[in-house]
Amino acid sequence: MMAHTLGVPFNIDVVGEIAVKNDLWVIEDTCDALGSRYREKLTGTFGHLSTFSFYPAHHITMGEGGCVVTDDEDLARIAHSIRDWGRDCYCTGGENNTCGKRFSQQLGTLPFGYDHKYVYSHIGYNLKVTDMQAAIGCAQLRSWNTSHPGAKKTSRN
């Protein structure tokens, strides 16, 4: 895990070479570098995972918290599980049986068909933001997007 300190990107080429040579993941700490670029590409888009902080001293604040981003589906599931108390199931909240296996598995010594949505297979935390924090973050992100040239515009901005 390497930090882009004070908005100055670390040498991603060198770090990437070391990671490939040693079979390591690259985790970008992008807390101080929202909007910074390395070779015309935004920081936070090079690593296997990237982190952003929403602590008051950073570009966008929600009082506390942050986010983790990845384009790897397996790593995303792991991050979601850690965020959701170590929950083993990846079924979408509010949805029923997204995985198609919710009640059809033998899970250790639990009775057959035990609800997979309530199996916690490893240590995790409750790291979800509140609705109020999310509203504050979304408003700041919209403002940030309109004030930074080259910020990607999407239908969700």
DAWO-V99142 format. One record per pair of residues at least 4 apart in sequence whose C-alpha atoms are under 6 Angstrom apart, sorted by the first residue. I is the first residue (numbers start at 0). GAP is how many residues later the second one is. D is the distance in Angstrom with one decimal. If there is no record, write none. Layout:
i/gap/d
I/GAP/D
I/GAP/D
//
This chain:
i/gap/d
0/26/4.5
0/27/5.8
1/26/5.4
1/27/5.7
2/26/4.3
3/4/5.4
3/5/4.5
3/6/5.5
3/26/5.7
3/29/5.9
4/27/6.0
5/26/5.2
6/25/5.2
6/26/3.9
6/29/6.0
11/4/5.8
18/4/5.6
18/5/4.5
24/23/6.0
25/21/4.7
25/22/5.4
26/20/5.2
26/21/5.9
26/22/4.8
26/23/5.4
27/16/6.0
27/19/5.7
27/22/4.5
28/21/5.9
28/22/5.0
29/14/5.9
29/21/5.6
29/22/5.3
30/21/4.5
30/22/4.8
35/6/5.8
35/7/5.7
36/4/5.1
36/5/4.3
36/6/5.3
43/6/5.2
48/20/5.7
48/21/4.8
49/18/5.6
49/19/5.3
50/16/5.7
50/17/4.5
51/14/5.3
51/15/5.3
52/13/4.1
53/6/5.5
53/7/4.2
53/8/5.4
53/10/5.5
53/11/5.3
53/12/4.8
54/6/5.3
54/8/5.5
54/9/4.6
55/5/5.0
55/7/5.6
61/71/5.1
61/75/5.6
80/5/4.9
80/6/5.2
81/4/4.8
81/42/4.3
81/43/5.9
82/42/5.4
82/43/5.6
82/44/4.9
83/42/5.5
84/39/4.0
84/40/4.2
84/41/5.4
85/34/5.2
85/36/5.0
85/37/5.0
85/38/3.8
86/32/5.9
86/33/4.2
87/31/5.7
87/32/5.2
87/33/5.3
88/27/6.0
88/28/5.1
90/7/4.9
90/8/5.9
96/5/5.4
101/13/5.7
101/14/5.0
102/10/4.3
102/11/5.8
102/12/5.2
103/9/4.8
104/8/5.3
105/6/4.7
133/4/6.0
139/4/6.0
140/4/6.0
141/15/5.6
144/6/5.5
//
